[in-house]
Amino acid sequence: MKNIIFRLLTIILALSVASPALAQDTPDKSQAVKGPIGERYVLPNGMVLLVKENHALPVVMVSMIVKAGAVMEPADKGGLAHMTAGLLTRGADGMSATEISEAIEYVGGSLSFGGGLDYASGGVAVLKKDADTGFSLLSKVLLRPAFDQKEVDRLKKTVKAGIIRDEQEPSAVAGKAYAKAVFGPDHPYGRPAEGTKESIDRITRNDIADFHKRLYAPNNTIMAVVGDITAGEAKAMIDRYLKDWKPVEATAPVLPPVPASAGMDRINIDRDITQSNVIMGHIGVKRENPDYYTLQVMNYILGGGGFVSRILDKIRDDMGLAYSAYSYFMPNKYDGSFTVGLETKNKSARTATAETLNIIEGMKKEAVTDKELQDAKDYITGSFPRKMDTNSKIAELLTQVEFYHLGLDYFDMYQKEIDKVTKESVLDAANKYLHPDRMHIITVGKLKEVGE
């Protein structure tokens, strides 16, 4: 029984997407916006509730986004959002961390929270018969976390140990240096979400409690409930267990501007390793950018399509220079990035980097082929249903659709937008969003072998 929920959540569930577009809000917020992906409500306390019924299995999945990510923490308290979210399940409402863990495991469920850059996320998964237990525990950790000093100290040690481990991991070293180079040290995206050893030491229990009080509120929260449950049952559970959750005055973060890159920037970090980790890129796009779909197609052809992408095909297959090579656009809420990564022998790092820059430049000079375009579109639209083939995936995707204001017709609209992409629009996007002459290039390797 203990692991039944995890086995059940892996079974493929159907989700229809054939329906007209839905508005983000309704004139009467107490009424549902209904559509093929479920129902959307704005509750009296300001929380957005999304419900998708699926009665194939007796499972209920709750996924949540709370707008309490690293973008909301003070610059000198890096890791505060991460620690606050991590402490929610480590004691609440008179229950210890062990008691909370045992209570959810007893019914074969899961309960977790974690902090990220744009938001904190988490939720609970239980069998239908244990929905009361799931919502009860969820309400305890959300509304009445203990933030016990012993747990705070214990988590601090755990986080700092992870930071120390990262200092010995070349890919982590490269990733952190890259984020700092692209966004700058004063921007939340330029700092590690888990903080630094120094910033963790500065965080107090009062900081954590104040951060929670200020941001963990219903009007700062999106909740998706998916599975063997009706909207009426979901709202009844919320009314029963979250009725004391009061709204707060929530404001959007004021972020420092991302520093402009006037030209190419190289950062070399010496490590006694046999192969180099190279990460390069620059500012990209926000998730709500209307060119996002064209960029998905373009990037698949460039470096996101694995063995069929230009970068891996050239760098690995033709030249034998890299063990892995990839590219992607990370579309955050406020500022995104375009990133290319390579793992190669130290002696071939410069050659692989230069050739990758040439490939990126080539995307700007001539249109992709008909076959490249069609293969990319076929893969992207064909793989899209896998993003919603379980209750867990559906719930998580629903919260993100709401968070990024993508519209509740997103599931249908996504594939239509991909279908509309042309060779001309890919070329236009490449020229607009790819800047190989303004790359931040981070190389972590044995610099004596890498050379200049």
C-alpha positions in Angstrom: 0.0 0.0 0.0 2.9 2.3 0.8 4.0 2.8 -2.8 0.6 2.4 -4.5 0.2 6.1 -5.2 3.5 6.3 -7.1 2.6 3.2 -9.3 -0.8 4.6 -10.0 0.5 8.0 -11.1 2.6 6.5 -13.8 -0.5 5.1 -15.7 -1.3 7.1 -18.8 -4.4 9.2 -18.5 -6.4 10.7 -21.4 -6.9 14.4 -21.7 -9.1 15.9 -24.5 -7.9 19.2 -26.0 -10.6 19.9 -28.6 -12.4 23.0 -27.4 -12.6 26.7 -27.9 -10.3 29.1 -26.1 -11.1 30.2 -22.6 -10.6 33.6 -21.1 -8.3 34.1 -18.1 -11.1 35.6 -15.9 -14.8 35.8 -15.8 -17.0 38.8 -15.0 -18.4 36.9 -12.0 -15.3 35.3 -10.3 -17.4 33.0 -8.2 -18.4 31.2 -11.4 -16.3 28.6 -13.2 -14.6 29.0 -16.5 -15.1 25.6 -18.0 -13.3 23.9 -20.8 -11.7 20.7 -22.0 -8.9 20.9 -19.4 -11.2 21.4 -16.5 -12.6 24.3 -14.5 -11.0 27.5 -13.2 -12.2 29.4 -10.2 -11.0 32.5 -8.3 -12.0 31.8 -4.7 -13.2 34.5 -2.3 -9.7 34.6 -0.6 -8.1 35.3 -4.0 -6.6 31.8 -4.7 -6.9 30.5 -8.2 -8.2 27.0 -8.3 -8.0 24.7 -11.3 -9.8 21.4 -11.3 -9.5 18.6 -13.8 -11.7 15.5 -13.2 -10.3 12.1 -14.2 -12.1 9.2 -12.6 -10.1 6.4 -14.2 -8.2 5.8 -11.0 -9.0 6.6 -7.3 -6.2 9.1 -7.1 -6.1 12.8 -6.2 -3.2 15.0 -7.1 -2.8 18.6 -5.8 -0.1 20.8 -7.3 0.6 24.3 -6.1 2.6 27.4 -7.0 3.2 30.1 -4.4 4.7 33.3 -5.7 7.4 33.1 -3.1 10.6 32.3 -5.1 14.1 33.7 -4.9 12.9 36.8 -6.8 11.2 37.9 -3.6 14.1 37.5 -1.2 16.6 40.2 -0.1 19.9 40.1 -2.1 21.9 39.5 1.1 19.7 36.6 2.1 20.1 34.3 -0.9 18.5 30.9 -0.2 15.7 32.3 2.0 13.0 31.2 -0.4 14.6 27.8 -0.8 14.9 27.3 3.0 11.4 28.5 3.7 9.8 26.1 1.3 12.1 23.3 2.5 11.1 23.8 6.1 7.3 23.6 5.6 7.2 19.8 5.9 9.8 19.8 8.7 7.3 20.4 11.5 3.9 22.0 11.6 0.9 22.5 13.9 2.3 20.4 16.7 3.6 17.6 14.4 7.3 16.9 14.0 9.0 16.3 10.7 9.0 12.6 11.4 5.3 12.6 12.3 4.3 14.4 9.1 6.4 12.0 7.0 4.9 9.0 8.7 1.4 10.3 8.4 1.6 10.7 4.6 3.5 7.5 4.1 0.9 5.6 6.1 -1.7 6.3 3.4 0.8 5.7 0.6 0.9 9.3 -0.4 3.5 12.0 -0.9 3.8 15.6 0.4 6.6 17.9 -0.6 7.6 21.6 -1.2 10.6 23.2 -2.7 11.8 26.7 -3.6 12.8 28.0 -7.0 13.7 31.2 -8.7 10.2 32.4 -9.7 8.1 30.6 -7.2 7.8 27.9 -4.6 6.0 24.7 -5.6 4.8 21.6 -4.1 1.7 19.6 -3.3 0.2 16.4 -2.1 -0.8 13.1 -3.8 -3.2 10.6 -2.1 -5.8 8.0 -2.9 -9.3 9.3 -3.1 -10.3 7.7 0.2 -7.4 9.6 1.9 -8.2 13.0 0.5 -9.1 14.3 3.9 -5.7 13.2 5.3 -3.9 14.8 2.3 -5.7 18.2 2.6 -5.4 18.2 6.4 -1.6 17.7 6.2 -1.3 20.3 3.4 -3.2 22.9 5.4 -0.9 22.3 8.4 2.3 22.8 6.5 1.0 25.8 4.6 -0.7 27.7 7.4 1.1 26.6 10.6 4.7 25.6 9.9 6.7 25.4 13.1 10.1 26.6 11.7 11.7 25.0 14.8 15.2 26.3 15.4 16.6 22.8 15.5 15.1 22.1 12.0 16.4 25.5 10.7 19.9 24.7 11.9 19.7 21.2 10.5 18.6 22.4 7.1 21.3 25.0 7.0 23.9 22.3 7.5 22.3 20.2 4.7 22.2 23.1 2.3 25.7 24.2 3.0 27.0 20.7 2.5 25.3 20.6 -0.9 26.9 23.9 -1.8 30.3 22.5 -0.8 29.7 19.4 -3.0 28.8 21.7 -5.9 32.1 23.4 -5.6 33.7 20.1 -6.6 31.4 19.4 -9.4 32.6 21.0 -12.7 29.1 21.3 -14.3 27.7 23.0 -11.2 30.7 25.4 -11.1 30.2 26.2 -14.7 26.4 26.7 -14.3 26.7 29.1 -11.4 29.4 31.1 -13.1 27.3 31.3 -16.2 24.2 32.5 -14.4 26.2 35.2 -12.7 27.8 36.3 -16.0 24.5 36.5 -17.9 22.3 38.1 -15.2 24.8 39.8 -13.0 25.4 39.2 -9.3 22.7 41.6 -8.2 19.9 39.9 -10.1 18.1 36.9 -8.4 18.6 34.8 -11.6 22.3 35.5 -11.2 22.5 33.9 -7.8 22.0 30.2 -6.9 18.5 29.6 -5.6 20.0 27.6 -2.7 22.1 30.6 -1.7 25.8 30.7 -0.7 27.5 29.5 2.4 27.8 33.1 3.5 24.1 34.1 2.8 22.8 30.9 4.5 24.7 31.9 7.6 22.9 35.3 7.6 19.4 33.8 7.5 17.6 33.6 10.8 14.5 31.9 11.9 12.7 35.3 12.1 13.7 35.9 8.4 12.0 32.6 7.5 8.9 33.2 9.5 8.5 36.8 8.1 9.1 35.6 4.5 6.4 33.0 5.0 4.0 35.4 6.6 4.5 38.0 3.9 4.1 35.7 0.9 2.5 32.4 1.7 -1.1 33.6 1.2 -4.1 32.4 -0.9 -4.1 35.4 -3.2 -0.5 34.6 -4.0 -1.2 31.0 -4.8 -2.3 28.8 -7.7 -3.7 25.3 -6.9 -4.5 22.6 -9.4 -6.5 19.6 -8.2 -6.6 16.7 -10.7 -8.0 13.2 -10.5 -10.9 11.4 -8.9 -12.5 14.5 -7.5 -15.2 17.0 -8.6 -14.8 20.7 -8.4 -17.4 20.8 -5.7 -15.5 18.2 -3.7 -12.2 20.1 -4.2 -13.8 23.4 -3.0 -15.4 21.7 -0.1 -11.9 20.4 1.0 -10.4 23.8 0.6 -13.2 25.4 2.6 -12.8 22.7 5.3 -9.1 22.8 5.7 -7.9 26.2 4.3 -10.8 28.4 5.5 -8.5 30.3 7.9 -6.0 31.2 5.2 -6.2 34.9 4.8 -5.0 37.0 1.9 -2.2 39.6 2.2 -1.2 42.6 0.2 1.1 41.0 -2.4 3.3 43.0 -4.8 5.4 42.0 -7.8 9.1 42.0 -7.3 11.2 45.0 -8.5 14.3 43.4 -10.2 17.5 45.1 -11.1 18.1 45.5 -14.9 20.0 42.7 -16.6 23.5 44.1 -17.6 23.9 44.5 -21.3 26.5 42.5 -23.0 28.6 44.6 -25.4 30.7 41.7 -26.7 32.0 38.3 -26.1 33.0 37.5 -22.6 35.2 34.5 -21.6 35.6 33.2 -18.1 38.1 30.3 -17.5 38.1 28.3 -14.3 40.9 25.9 -13.6 40.1 22.4 -12.4 42.3 19.3 -12.5 40.0 17.3 -14.7 40.4 15.4 -18.0 37.5 17.0 -19.8 36.1 20.5 -19.9 32.6 21.7 -19.2 31.7 24.6 -21.4 28.6 26.7 -21.0 27.9 29.7 -23.2 24.9 31.9 -24.0 23.2 35.2 -23.4 19.9 36.7 -22.4 16.9 35.0 -24.0 13.1 35.6 -23.7 10.4 35.6 -21.2 7.9 32.7 -21.3 5.1 35.0 -22.5 7.1 36.1 -25.5 5.0 35.5 -28.7 8.0 34.1 -30.5 8.4 31.3 -27.9 6.9 28.7 -30.2 9.1 29.6 -33.2 12.1 29.5 -30.8 11.1 25.9 -29.8 11.3 24.8 -33.4 14.5 26.7 -34.1 16.2 25.4 -31.1 15.2 21.8 -31.8 17.0 22.1 -35.1 20.0 23.9 -33.6 20.8 21.9 -30.5 17.6 20.7 -28.7 16.9 17.7 -30.9 19.7 15.4 -29.6 21.4 13.4 -32.3 19.4 15.1 -35.1 20.4 18.6 -34.1 23.0 20.6 -36.0 25.3 21.1 -33.0 25.5 17.5 -31.9 25.6 16.2 -35.4 28.6 18.4 -36.3 30.5 18.5 -33.0 30.1 14.9 -32.0 29.3 12.8 -35.1 31.3 14.6 -37.8 34.2 16.0 -35.8 34.3 13.7 -32.8 34.9 16.6 -30.4 32.3 16.4 -27.7 30.7 13.7 -25.6 27.5 15.8 -25.3 26.4 19.1 -26.8 23.0 20.8 -26.5 21.2 24.1 -26.5 18.0 25.4 -25.0 16.0 28.5 -24.2 15.1 28.9 -20.5 12.0 31.1 -20.5 11.7 32.5 -16.9 9.0 34.8 -15.7 11.0 38.0 -15.9 14.1 37.4 -18.0 15.1 34.2 -19.9 18.4 32.9 -21.2 19.7 31.1 -24.3 22.2 28.4 -23.3 24.6 26.0 -25.1 26.5 23.3 -23.3 29.5 21.1 -24.3 31.5 18.4 -22.6 34.7 17.7 -24.4 38.4 16.9 -23.9 40.4 19.8 -22.5 42.6 19.9 -25.7 39.5 20.2 -28.0 37.5 22.7 -25.9 38.6 25.7 -27.9 38.0 24.0 -31.2 34.5 22.7 -30.1 33.6 26.1 -28.8 34.6 27.9 -32.0 32.8 25.4 -34.2 29.6 25.7 -32.1 29.7 29.5 -32.5 30.0 29.0 -36.3 27.0 26.7 -36.3 25.0 29.3 -34.4 26.0 31.9 -36.8 25.0 29.7 -39.7 21.4 29.6 -38.3 21.3 33.4 -38.9 22.5 33.2 -42.5 20.2 30.9 -44.4 16.8 29.2 -43.9 16.6 25.7 -42.4 15.7 22.9 -44.8 12.1 21.6 -45.4 13.1 18.3 -43.7 14.6 20.0 -40.7 11.5 22.1 -40.2 9.0 19.2 -40.6 11.0 16.8 -38.4 11.2 19.4 -35.7 7.5 20.2 -35.8 6.5 16.5 -35.9 8.6 15.8 -32.9 7.5 18.7 -30.8 3.8 18.2 -31.5 4.1 14.5 -31.3 5.8 14.6 -27.9 3.5 17.3 -26.4 0.8 14.8 -25.2 3.5 13.2 -23.0 3.6 16.4 -21.0 0.1 15.5 -19.7 -0.2 11.8 -19.7 -0.5 11.5 -15.9 -2.4 13.3 -13.2 0.8 14.6 -11.8 1.9 16.2 -15.1 -1.5 17.6 -15.8 -1.6 19.3 -12.4 1.9 20.8 -12.7 1.2 22.0 -16.2 -2.1 23.6 -15.2 -0.3 25.7 -12.5 2.3 26.8 -15.0 -0.2 27.7 -17.6 -1.9 30.0 -15.0 1.3 31.4 -13.7 2.6 32.4 -17.1 -0.8 33.7 -18.2 -0.8 31.4 -21.2 -4.6 31.0 -21.4 -6.7 27.9 -20.7 -6.8 27.1 -24.4 -3.1 26.4 -24.2 -3.2 22.7 -24.8 -4.9 23.2 -28.1 -3.2 26.4 -29.0 0.3 25.1 -28.4 0.2 22.6 -31.3 -1.5 25.2 -33.6 1.3 27.7 -32.9 3.9 25.1 -33.7 2.2 24.2 -36.9 2.3 27.9 -38.0 6.1 28.1 -37.8 7.7 28.6 -41.2 11.3 28.5 -42.5 11.1 32.3 -42.8 9.9 32.8 -39.2 12.7 30.5 -38.0 15.3 32.6 -39.8 13.8 35.8 -38.5 13.9 34.4 -34.9 17.5 33.3 -35.3 18.6 36.8 -36.4 16.6 38.4 -33.6 17.5 36.1 -30.7 20.9 34.5 -31.4 24.0 36.6 -30.8 27.1 34.5 -31.0 29.2 37.7 -30.9 27.8 38.5 -27.5 28.2 35.2 -25.8 29.3 34.7 -22.2 31.6 31.6 -22.5 32.4 29.7 -19.3 35.1 27.0 -19.5 35.8 24.8 -16.5 38.7 22.5 -17.2 42.5 22.0 -16.9 43.5 25.3 -18.4 47.0 24.3 -19.1 45.6 21.8 -21.6 42.7 24.0 -22.8 45.1 26.8 -23.8 44.0 30.2 -25.0 
